[in-house]
């Protein structure tokens, strides 16, 4: 089934598997765009309601049930939900799972490359097969460098509220670098997906922040 799906998608892109991955990623991000717009609005609402949220937590902190009802009512009044922010992440999981299945399938990407680097191989496999100083390894290094830059830009744009636990405030800015670690252990095809998706996310976040400012 995976082979048939990959063959069909690659055929739509003229036989170029790397281009097929890019187009697939862009299609996924377009599908998720309405949810991300909603998430941006929710973030703005949270920033505006921060003083009221702190007051409710202070007033009803010892009564979790009452606090939950008050928070739900406050968000409902603003036409949003405290869980709206996680919807884009949950919605992307099926697409990420599909991309992972394709990238790790033993034959789906056989013979397909990105500038000479096998799309179906991991970084360690490329080093073993081609040597540390080789063009395929350089392709991996360039991709990972791009992910590092995008992770840095993402971390800079993250705003963690002061009422969050100290440990969470320290960990949250490091989360974008998870894509860099993933690129080291996943096949190049998955790394390409992460690169395009993260680049879209960074650009989208900046555009939505300016739009909702």
N, C-alpha and C positions, 0 to 999 in steps of 0.2 A: 504493500500500500504506500509506504513512504517513498519507494523508488518511483512509483507511478506519479505521485504528487510532485516530486522533485522534477521529474522529466517534463511534466506538464508546465510547471512554473518556469523552468529554464527555457522551454520552447517559446513561451510568451516573450521572453527577453532576448530572443535571437540566438539562444544557445550559450549565453554567457552566464554562468552560475553566480559569479560575484555581483553582476548587475542585477540578477534576479533577487539576490538577498537584499540589495539596497532598495529595490523597488518594493519588495515585500515589507521591509521595515518602514518605508515612507507610507505605505498603505495602512499599516497598523497604527502609526502615529496620527494619520488623518482620521481614522475611525475613532480614536480616543480623544480627539481634539475637543469635542463638546464637554466631555468629562473633565478635561484639564482646565477649560475655561471656568467651569463650575468650581473646581478646586481653587483657582486663583481668587474667585469672588469670596469663597469661604474663608480663605486666609485673610483677606481684607476685613471681613466681618469679625474674625477672631481678634485681629489687632484692635479694631474699634471697640469691641466688647471686653477687652482685657480687664479694665478696671471693674466692670460689673461681675465678670467671672471670678476675679479675686475676692470680691465682696461676698459672693454666694458661697465660695469655698470656705471663707472665714466664718460665715454665719451658720452654714449647715455641714461643716466638715465632719462632725461627729454623727451625722445622720445621712449615710450614703444614699438611702432610698429617697429621702426628701431632696438631697442635692441633685440626684439624677433627674428627678421630675422638674426641678427648677431650671436646670441646664437645658433640658429638652424643650421646655416652654420658651426659654429665652431664645434658643436657636430657631424654634418654629416661628417665633414672632418676626425673625429676620429672614424667613423663607429658606432656611438651610438646615443642615444637620451636623452634629459634631463628628459624624463618621463620613461626611462627604469627601474629606481629604484623602481617604484611603481607597476610594473607588477606582481612580485611574490605575493604581498599582495592582489591585485585584483583577481589573479588566485585562491587564496586559499579561497576566500569568499564563493563560492558555496559549498565547502567541509565543511566549518565551519557551514554554514546554515544547511546542511544535518545532521551534527553531533548534532547541537542544536535541530533540529526537533526530532531526535531519542532520545536524552537524556531527552527531556521534554514530550515525548509521554506517555500517561497515562498507556499503557499496554506493550509497546515494550520491556522494560527491566524488567518487573515484575518477581521477583524471582531470578534475576541475581545479584551477589555480587562480590565485590573485597575484598578478605580476610575477608569476613563477613559483609562488609559495602554495603548496597543496592546501586547499580549503578544508579538507577533512582531517588534517593532522594537528596535533598540539605542538606547543613550543618545544617541549623536550624531544618529541619525535623528529621535528625538523632539524634540531641541533644534532641529534644522533645520526640522521640520514645524510645531511648536507655538510655538517661541520659548523662550528661556532662562527667562523668568519665565512659567510656565504650570503648571497643575495636573498634567498628565501628567509633566512634568519633576520636579515635587515628589514624585510617587509613586516615581520612580526614586531620588531623593535619600533619601527615607525608607528605602527598601529597602537602599540602599548603607550608610546610617548604621547600620541594624540589623546588617549584615554586619561593619562595623567593630567594633561592640560585641562581637559573637560571636567575632570573630577575636582581640580583646584577651583575652576570657575563655579562649579556647582556648590562647593563648600563655602565659597565667599558669599553666595546668594542666600544661604540658609540662615533663617532667623529663628533662634530658639528663645522662647519666652522665659523670663526670669523665674516664673513660678515652677518651672520644670525642675526635677531633681538634678543635683549637681553632676552626677554620673551621666545622666542622659544629655545634659548640656555639653559634656566633653565628648561623648561618643557620636552624637548626631552629625557634627561636621566631618567626621571620618567616614561616614557611610558611603558617600559617593566613590570613595577609593575601592569599594568592593568590586566594581567593574574591572579595575586594573588587575586585582588578584584573580578574578575569573578568567581574564584573557590569558593568563599564564597557564591555566590548567585545562581550558576548553579549546576545542579545535578553532582554527582560524575563522571558519564560517561564523561561529558564534561570536567571536571577537569583533568581526565586521558588523554584525547585527548590533552589538553593544555600542560600537563607535558611532554608527549612524543614528541609532536611537538616542544616545546621550547627547550628541550634537544637536539633534532636533529639540530635545528637552531643554537644553541650556538656552537655545535661541527662543524657544516658545515661552519659557519662563520670563525672560527679559522683556519680550514683547507684551506679554499679558500684564506684567508688573507696571509697565509704562502706561498701558491702556486703562488699568483699573486704579491708577494713582490719583 
